[in-house]
Amino acid sequence: EVQVVESGGREVRPGGSLRLSCAASGFTFDDHGMSWVRQAPGKGLEWVSGINWNGDATGYADSVKGRFTISRDNAKKSLYLQMNSLRAEDTALYHCARTTGSSYYYGMDVWGQGTTVTVSS
Amino acid sequence: QSVLTQPPSVSGAPGQRVTISCTGSSSNIGAGSDVHWYQQLPGTAPKLLIYGNSNRPSGVPDRFSGSKSGTSASLAITGLQAEDEADYYCQSYDNSLSGSGLFGGGTKLTVL
């Protein structure tokens, strides 16, 4: 079965750090770009970050640039999001998603159920 | 305020046709960036409906279609069904050095 499963979300204090992971299975991981998308409670979707198949190209939303870092380990079929200097407005459900091609610019056709990040004092 | 603008809500009766617009700018859709569309049912992860402006993934009914012109794109749904009631999002990319992704604010479709 083709799937991605996120982990690592928890409650953290403002200013803290967190690393999210996404484990892929059922497909050739290094054929695909990957992205992180978040959704705050009751709000719409927000694209957070994306990475090409080999990691040589990445992109970030302005809201997280300089604080978040996306990376991948193709040997482990895993995607990561290092989140530093967390703010209350980063509170959301974070989804990992596979794109239909090698770039993160393609549509996202496989989504995980998400992992919840809560930033609160 | 999203960079891609969608109407907050649309509605239609069963069997009717509705369209959802997505308006961008010369920095994204107008610069040639592809548009993708997603359907999100309550409490579930988004589902890809249309990719690359007008392509349907396997399994998506042909009642759903996408188009793009200039700085805008549209999603059309024909033969509305009760199960189409959901939130719909367009997505594209900023065609600059940032290469950041963009989502529209989402449109709630109500089937009357």
Interface residues (C-beta under 8 A of the other chain):
Chain A: S35 V37 G44 L45 E46 W47 G50 A57 G59 Y60 A61 D62 K65 H95 T100 Y104 Y105 Y106 G107 M108 D109 W111 G112 Q113 G114
Chain B: S2 S33 D34 H36 Y38 Q40 A45 P46 K47 L48 I50 Y51 G52 P57 D87 Y89 Q91 Y93 S98 G99 S100 G101 L102 F103 G104 G105 G106
